[in-house]
Amino acid sequence: MKCTKEYRLSYTDKAKKIVEKMTLEEKVYLMSGKVSLKDLINDEANGNHYNYVPYPAGGNERLGVPEMKFCDGPRGAVQGNSTCFPVSMARGATFDTDLEERIGRAIGREIRAHGGNLFGGVCINLPYNPGWGRSQETYGEESFHIVQMGSALVRGVQEENAIACIKHFAFNSMERSRFKVNVTADKRTEREVYLSHFKDCIDAGVASVMSAYNLYQGKHCSHSDYLLNKVLKEEWDFDGFVISDFFLGVRGHCRSSKCWNGHRDVLHIVLWR
C-alpha cells in the first residue's frame, strides 16, 4: 500500500519546512474549501450531478502544494460516468474482503483518472437506528464485520495513491436528526461498539477521518476535544487529518481562535466556503 503511515511520515521534515515559509493567511487557506452551496446549485442547473468533478480545497501554488480534490462515494467515485458498484451493504453481504480491496483499487484508479486524490466514501457507521435511510452506505451492524470490509476498501483505494477517508466519526446512525441529536453511551459501549471499528481502520493506515454532525456527551463531534485530540490523536496516534462534514460540519461558535487552537493537532478542511 503506497499511502501508508510510514510513507506519509517520511515527508514530515519536508512538510515542516514548507509550513515555515507560509504566511498566516496561507496556513488558514489550507483549511478552506473552494466550493459554495451556490456553486453546487449552478452545477445541477447546468445538467451536472453532485460532485461531477472533484471539489478542490486548500493548496498553495507558490510553494507547490497541490489542492485536495474531494471525490464522494460510496458506490464508487461519483465523478463523471465512473463505475457504479453495488452499495456497501450488498458488498458487505459477500464477506469477501479480497473483493472489497479490489473494488477499492478500481475506485482509486478512477479517482486519479478524474484528477481527484481524496475519497470520502468509506462509511463505517453502525446502523443501529432501523429508520436510517443511509444504512445501505455501510456494511452491516456488527463492528468486526464493518472494520474488515472498511479496512479492505481503505487498502485498495490507498494502494492507488488516493487518500481514503472514513466517516462519520462518531456515533452517527440517523439522518434528519443528526444535526441536533446528542448521543450518550457508557465507556464500555463507547469503546466496544461505537469506536472499535474506527480504531481498527486507523491501525490499518487510513489517512483521513470525517467528523460527524451529531453531538456526543453534549459536544459536537466536529469540535470535540475528547474525540479528536484525546482519542484520535493521543490514544490512537493518528497521523492524518480530519475533515468536516460539508456545510454544517463546523458550527458558528467554533470559529474563534480559542476553539481552533484547542484542536491545533488536527487539520480541519472545511470543504465548503
C-alpha positions in Angstrom: 0.0 0.0 0.0 1.6 3.3 -1.1 -0.3 5.7 1.2 0.9 4.1 4.4 1.5 5.8 7.7 5.2 5.1 7.4 5.3 6.5 3.9 3.4 9.7 5.0 5.6 10.3 8.0 8.7 10.2 5.8 7.6 13.6 4.5 7.4 15.2 7.9 10.6 17.3 7.7 9.8 18.5 4.2 6.3 19.4 5.3 7.6 21.4 8.3 9.9 23.4 6.0 7.0 24.3 3.7 4.8 25.4 6.6 7.7 27.6 7.9 7.6 29.5 4.6 3.9 30.2 4.8 2.2 33.3 5.9 -0.7 33.1 8.4 -3.2 33.7 5.6 -1.7 30.8 3.6 -1.9 28.5 6.5 -5.6 29.3 7.1 -6.2 28.9 3.4 -5.1 25.3 3.5 -8.0 24.6 5.7 -10.6 26.2 3.4 -12.8 24.8 0.7 -13.4 26.5 -2.6 -17.0 25.3 -3.4 -20.1 27.1 -2.2 -23.7 26.0 -2.0 -24.4 28.3 -4.9 -21.8 26.6 -7.0 -23.5 23.2 -6.4 -26.9 24.6 -7.3 -25.5 26.1 -10.5 -23.8 22.8 -11.4 -27.1 20.9 -11.1 -28.9 23.6 -13.0 -26.4 23.2 -15.9 -27.1 19.4 -16.0 -24.2 18.1 -13.9 -24.9 15.9 -11.0 -23.4 16.4 -7.5 -19.6 16.2 -7.4 -19.5 15.7 -11.2 -15.9 16.9 -10.9 -13.6 16.7 -7.8 -14.2 19.5 -5.3 -11.0 21.5 -4.6 -9.8 22.6 -1.2 -6.6 24.3 0.1 -3.4 24.1 -1.9 -0.6 26.6 -2.3 0.7 27.3 -5.8 3.6 29.5 -4.6 5.1 26.6 -2.6 4.0 23.8 -4.9 1.4 22.3 -2.5 -1.4 20.6 -4.6 -5.1 21.1 -3.8 -7.1 18.4 -2.1 -9.6 17.1 -4.7 -12.6 15.6 -2.9 -14.5 12.7 -4.5 -17.5 11.3 -2.8 -18.9 7.7 -2.8 -19.6 5.1 -1.6 -20.8 3.2 -4.7 -17.6 4.2 -6.4 -16.3 7.6 -7.4 -19.2 9.8 -8.3 -17.4 11.8 -10.9 -18.5 11.8 -14.5 -19.5 8.3 -15.7 -17.4 6.3 -13.2 -18.3 2.7 -12.4 -21.3 2.3 -10.1 -20.6 -0.7 -7.8 -23.3 -2.3 -5.6 -24.0 -0.5 -2.4 -21.7 -1.1 0.6 -24.5 -3.1 2.4 -24.7 -5.5 -0.6 -20.9 -5.8 -0.8 -20.8 -6.4 3.0 -23.1 -9.4 2.5 -20.4 -11.1 0.4 -18.0 -11.2 3.4 -15.3 -11.1 0.7 -12.5 -8.7 1.8 -10.3 -9.5 -1.2 -13.1 -8.5 -3.5 -13.7 -5.3 -1.5 -10.0 -4.4 -1.7 -10.1 -4.9 -5.5 -13.1 -2.6 -5.7 -11.2 -0.1 -3.7 -8.3 -0.2 -6.2 -10.8 0.3 -9.0 -12.3 3.3 -7.2 -8.8 4.7 -6.5 -7.8 4.4 -10.2 -11.0 6.2 -11.4 -10.5 9.0 -8.8 -7.0 9.6 -10.0 -8.2 9.5 -13.6 -10.6 12.3 -12.8 -7.9 14.3 -11.2 -9.0 13.6 -7.7 -6.9 12.5 -4.7 -9.4 12.2 -1.7 -12.1 9.6 -1.5 -14.8 10.4 1.1 -16.8 7.2 0.6 -15.7 4.8 3.3 -18.7 4.8 5.6 -18.3 2.6 8.7 -21.1 3.8 10.9 -23.3 1.3 12.8 -26.9 1.4 11.5 -28.5 0.9 14.9 -31.5 3.1 14.0 -33.7 1.0 11.7 -35.1 4.1 10.2 -31.7 5.4 9.0 -32.1 5.9 5.2 -28.4 5.7 4.6 -27.9 2.3 6.2 -27.1 1.0 2.7 -23.9 3.1 2.8 -22.3 0.9 5.5 -21.5 -2.8 5.5 -23.7 -4.2 8.3 -24.5 -4.0 12.0 -21.5 -5.7 13.6 -18.3 -3.8 14.4 -15.8 -6.6 13.4 -17.6 -7.2 10.1 -17.7 -3.5 9.3 -14.0 -2.9 10.0 -12.8 -5.9 8.0 -14.7 -4.6 4.9 -13.9 -1.0 5.6 -10.2 -1.7 6.0 -10.1 -3.6 2.8 -11.7 -0.7 0.9 -9.1 1.6 2.6 -6.2 -0.6 1.5 -7.5 -0.7 -2.1 -8.0 3.0 -2.5 -4.7 3.9 -0.9 -2.8 1.4 -3.0 -3.6 3.6 -5.9 -2.1 6.6 -4.1 -5.5 8.2 -3.3 -6.4 9.2 0.2 -9.2 7.2 1.9 -11.5 9.0 4.4 -13.5 7.0 6.9 -16.8 8.5 8.2 -18.6 9.7 10.2 -16.6 10.0 13.5 -18.5 9.1 15.6 -21.9 7.8 16.8 -23.7 8.7 13.6 -26.7 6.4 12.9 -29.5 8.7 11.8 -30.1 11.3 9.1 -32.7 14.0 9.7 -31.9 14.5 13.3 -28.1 14.1 13.1 -27.7 17.9 13.2 -29.1 18.1 16.7 -29.2 14.7 18.4 -27.0 14.2 21.5 -25.7 10.7 21.8 -24.7 9.3 25.2 -23.0 6.0 26.0 -21.2 4.3 28.9 -17.5 3.8 28.4 -17.7 0.1 27.5 -20.4 0.7 24.9 -18.4 3.6 23.5 -15.2 1.6 23.1 -16.6 -1.8 22.1 -19.5 -0.8 19.9 -19.0 2.7 18.5 -15.3 3.3 18.4 -13.5 0.0 17.9 -14.0 -0.2 14.1 -12.7 3.3 13.7 -9.6 2.5 15.7 -9.0 -0.6 13.6 -9.2 1.4 10.4 -6.7 3.9 11.9 -4.4 0.9 12.6 -4.9 -0.2 9.0 -3.4 3.0 7.8 -6.3 5.2 6.8 -5.1 8.8 6.1 -8.2 10.8 6.8 -11.3 11.0 9.0 -14.5 12.9 8.6 -16.2 14.1 11.7 -19.9 13.7 12.4 -22.6 16.3 12.7 -24.2 14.9 15.9 -23.2 15.7 19.5 -21.6 13.2 21.8 -22.0 13.8 25.6 -23.2 17.3 24.8 -20.3 18.3 22.4 -20.5 18.5 18.7 -18.2 15.7 17.3 -16.6 18.1 14.9 -15.1 20.1 17.7 -14.8 17.5 20.5 -11.5 17.7 22.2 -12.2 14.3 23.6 -12.8 12.6 20.3 -10.4 14.5 18.0 -7.5 15.1 20.3 -7.5 12.7 23.3 -8.8 9.6 21.4 -7.9 10.1 17.8 -4.5 11.8 18.2 -3.2 10.9 21.6 -4.6 7.4 22.2 -4.6 6.1 18.7 -1.6 8.1 17.4 -3.5 9.1 14.2 -1.1 10.9 11.8 -3.6 12.0 9.2 -6.1 14.8 9.0 -9.7 15.4 9.9 -12.2 17.0 7.6 -15.5 18.5 8.5 -18.8 17.2 7.1 -19.9 19.7 4.5 -22.0 22.8 5.3 -22.6 22.5 9.0 -19.6 20.5 9.9 -18.0 23.4 11.8 -20.5 25.4 13.9 -20.6 29.1 14.3 -19.5 29.1 17.9 -16.3 27.2 16.9 -14.9 29.9 14.6 -12.9 31.6 17.3 -9.1 31.3 17.7 -9.7 29.6 21.1 -11.6 26.8 19.5 -9.2 26.2 16.7 -6.2 26.3 18.9 -7.7 23.7 21.1 -7.6 21.4 18.0 -4.2 22.5 16.7 -3.0 19.0 16.1 -6.0 18.2 13.9 -6.3 19.7 10.4 -9.9 20.5 9.6 -10.5 21.0 5.9 -13.9 22.8 5.6 -14.8 21.6 2.2 -17.3 24.4 1.6 -16.7 28.2 1.7 
